[in-house]
Amino acid sequence: MSLIPWRGKSRSAAIGEPVPQTSLQRFRDEIDRTFERFFRDPWGAVESGLSAFGPWGPAVDVSQTDTEVAVRAEIPGLDPKDLDITIQGNMLVLAGEKRESAEEKGKDFSYSECRYGSFRRTIELPSSIDPDKVTAEHKNGVITIRIEKSQAEQPKRINVTPSQ
């Protein structure tokens, strides 16, 4: 159930046509997600992101086709060897720890900054996935995980013959 009753009404496109995403629409979608997270777990939202010093978590996009599920996670500054990806049943778990430090010294100044934190994201996947057919690729701070769907669960087209 969506908490905002007008959500989706502005996306009037014919069935099957892609809906163009404007920057205003992406902003509205992000506000919708923020409100929905808050009303689902108000104290969890405060602890996990609204606080400036709270833990961080990567932004995640999940998409699927008839043959696979693709998960993209933004992990800038995180070395892929510090990332742990597992599948347990129909749950994909992304966990890792980010460690960054910068130090700069000059004649009249000294600058030092450290950022670190661990995260754990759990993403529910369809039950039709094949956990033995998973690939993960890291490029430019984004990890893309592709999980194939099992052959038995892929849609089968049924031809209809006219009666005579």
C-alpha positions, -999 to +999 in steps of 0.1 A: +000+000+000+013+034-009+011+060+017+008+088-008-025+083-027-016+103-058+016+084-064+018+071-099-011+091-113+011+115-132+027+087-150+000+083-176+015+063-205+001+036-226+006+001-212+040-012-222+054+022-231+083+034-210+076+065-189+102+092-193+120+102-161+125+139-156+147+153-128+116+165-110+100+130-112+132+114-098+132+140-070+095+132-063+102+095-063+131+100-038+108+120-015+081+093-017+107+066-008+119+087+022+083+091+035+075+055+030+107+044+049+099+068+077+063+056+081+073+020+079+100+023+106+102+059+120+130+052+145+150+031+121+150+060+096+164+083+122+191+058+132+201+048+097+202+079+076+186+111+088+213+116+113+244+132+098+267+108+118+246+077+112+258+046+092+257+048+055+244+023+030+248+022-008+220+033-031+206+002-048+185-003-080+168-036-087+154-046-121+143-078-137+136-093-171+121-126-181+156-142-178+175-124-150+174-101-120+200-073-120+210-054-088+232-022-091+247-008-060+267+025-057+298+019-036+322+048-044+355+046-026+349+010-016+374-016-027+355-046-041+376-069-019+360-052+011+325-062-002+308-094+009+280-106-014+259-137-005+226-153-015+206-170+013+174-185-001+157-156-020+177-129-002+207-111-016+229-097+012+254-069+004+278-062+033+310-043+035+331-017+053+343+016+039+376+030+052+388+063+038+414+086+052+430+117+038+459+137+052+476+167+038+503+188+054+516+222+043+538+248+056+510+266+075+483+239+078+476+203+085+444+186+072+433+151+082+400+135+077+388+099+082+355+084+071+345+048+079+315+027+085+301-007+077+268-015+060+245-044+054+218-043+028+193-072+023+174-073-009+145-097-015+147-115-048+120-135-066+119-172-057+126-181-093+163-172-092+191-197-098+217-191-070+243-210-090+242-186-119+254-153-104+279-128-118+292-096-102+311-068-120+326-036-105+332-005-126+335+032-117+322+027-081+292+007-091+288-030-086+263-048-109+251-083-098+232-104-123+213-134-112+197-157-138+162-170-133+158-208-134+146-223-167+115-238-150+103-204-139+107-185-172+074-176-189+063-199-217+043-187-246+011-206-253-002-204-289-040-202-293-054-220-323-088-210-337-115-236-334-129-249-367 
